[in-house]
Amino acid sequence: QALIPPVEEAIAAGVPVAMVDSGIDSDQPVASIITDQYAGGFMAGEEMARLLGEEGLVANLGIQAGSVSAGRSEGFADAIAQYPNMAVLETQWTDADAARSLNIATDLLTGNPELAGFFSAAAPIAVGIDQAAIAKGVDKELKIVTFDPSPEILPLFDDGTIQAIIAQDPYQMGYQGVAAIDAFLSGEAIEEPNLELAPVLITPENVNTDVVQALLQTPDKFEK
């Protein structure tokens, strides 16, 4: 919402704008290239159900209510609702802050000792959940599924603390955003002005495939 005025002001001044990663509630941008947030959350819910044998209580830690990213938590909750022997606690909003996520996860674990898994809508949230799980001594039992294979997440995935990751494709978002601006400035039609890229589920079984390796946000990629 806060970005709508400056974006529309830029467009009115003749500066084309393409939204990448997060959109705005406006049809003014020449293109919007984002991830299908809901699909990613739903995928995470189905993977959580598989990890838990389709039974158990799970927590849902989102980013911000009403934001584009809230679709991740909505998708997760809808996926869990498919399984009669599973239940999901009310979504807790964290602003993707690790310290706040740590406090929320600690409270949830204290109040719900039967809690079997956590959905994390962003990498910093997963870091907070992991710290809470270690402090409670349940890090080897709790199932954690998170969005974003960021550098701070990959070691936790490698040691088995995090069991699955939903990955976006930041390279394609950037590439398609620039391609849309280029097409607009060249007077060409933008083939898909509202593009939702499919998320990818990363598990120990597929992490070494070329497709998944290209999505991992490892330090060597930043050096390039």
Helices and strands as residue ranges (DSSP letters): H 4-12, E 18-21, E 31-35, H 37-51, E 56-62, H 70-80, E 86-88, E 92-93, H 98-111, E 115-120, H 123-136, E 143-147, H 154-158, E 164-167, H 170-185, E 194-197, E 200-202, H 210-213, H 219-223
